[in-house]
Amino acid sequence: MQPDEIVMREALRLAEKARAAEEVPVGALVVRDGKIIARGYNQVELLKDATAHAEMLALTAAEAAVGDWRLTDCDLYVTKEPCPMCAGAIVHTRIRRVIFGCPDIRAGAAGTVMNLVDNAALNHRCQITSGVLQNECAAILQDFFRKKRGKDESPGV
């Protein structure tokens, strides 16, 4: 197993925590010098905060762990491609590398719909590695939304 896959498996465990809390199942980790320094999973509903995405929570925790808002020697692992809000935070914190599992075909901001993470027009560019454990990362999201749609649909619809 590749090192990126090992860390992504831990991000998937965090996505499972989000799913158990009935949150969109996304998990994120920040790694520095080969060690996990921060973790996050979606908590939008729990915290009643639209910005409580896994990436945002992991970045905030990493800043606290490092003692600086600059995360230049850190890598972010996330199960789903970051949205524009998270991509902006990734660029501003100067993350070195973003590794994600599955693309977000509606709002992906690391190459699928747009690329804010590795954009020459911005003051910082991150390396991007996509598709790490893509099938597993996509499956947890698909299962979550399939079940959610099943619950939300009234009989006979």
ChimeraX attribute file (.defattr): number of C-alpha atoms within 10 A of each C-alpha:
attribute: neighborCount
match mode: 1-to-1
recipient: residues
	/A:1	5
	/A:2	8
	/A:3	8
	/A:4	14
	/A:5	15
	/A:6	12
	/A:7	22
	/A:8	26
	/A:9	18
	/A:10	19
	/A:11	28
	/A:12	26
	/A:13	17
	/A:14	24
	/A:15	28
	/A:16	20
	/A:17	20
	/A:18	22
	/A:19	21
	/A:20	12
	/A:21	14
	/A:22	15
	/A:23	19
	/A:24	23
	/A:25	29
	/A:26	29
	/A:27	31
	/A:28	31
	/A:29	30
	/A:30	28
	/A:31	19
	/A:32	17
	/A:33	9
	/A:34	11
	/A:35	11
	/A:36	17
	/A:37	19
	/A:38	22
	/A:39	25
	/A:40	27
	/A:41	30
	/A:42	29
	/A:43	24
	/A:44	16
	/A:45	13
	/A:46	12
	/A:47	10
	/A:48	9
	/A:49	10
	/A:50	10
	/A:51	15
	/A:52	19
	/A:53	23
	/A:54	29
	/A:55	33
	/A:56	22
	/A:57	21
	/A:58	25
	/A:59	28
	/A:60	17
	/A:61	18
	/A:62	27
	/A:63	17
	/A:64	13
	/A:65	12
	/A:66	14
	/A:67	10
	/A:68	11
	/A:69	15
	/A:70	16
	/A:71	23
	/A:72	15
	/A:73	12
	/A:74	24
	/A:75	24
	/A:76	26
	/A:77	32
	/A:78	33
	/A:79	36
	/A:80	29
	/A:81	27
	/A:82	32
	/A:83	20
	/A:84	18
	/A:85	14
	/A:86	24
	/A:87	23
	/A:88	16
	/A:89	17
	/A:90	26
	/A:91	22
	/A:92	17
	/A:93	20
	/A:94	21
	/A:95	23
	/A:96	19
	/A:97	22
	/A:98	23
	/A:99	27
	/A:100	26
	/A:101	24
	/A:102	23
	/A:103	22
	/A:104	17
	/A:105	12
	/A:106	10
	/A:107	15
	/A:108	21
	/A:109	23
	/A:110	28
	/A:111	19
	/A:112	14
	/A:113	15
	/A:114	16
	/A:115	17
	/A:116	25
	/A:117	28
	/A:118	21
	/A:119	15
	/A:120	10
	/A:121	8
	/A:122	12
	/A:123	10
	/A:124	18
	/A:125	19
	/A:126	21
	/A:127	13
	/A:128	17
	/A:129	14
	/A:130	19
	/A:131	16
	/A:132	23
	/A:133	18
	/A:134	16
	/A:135	11
	/A:136	16
	/A:137	26
	/A:138	18
	/A:139	12
	/A:140	19
	/A:141	20
	/A:142	13
	/A:143	13
	/A:144	17
	/A:145	14
	/A:146	11
	/A:147	11
	/A:148	12
	/A:149	11
	/A:150	11
	/A:151	10
	/A:152	8
	/A:153	9
	/A:154	8
	/A:155	7
	/A:156	4
	/A:157	4
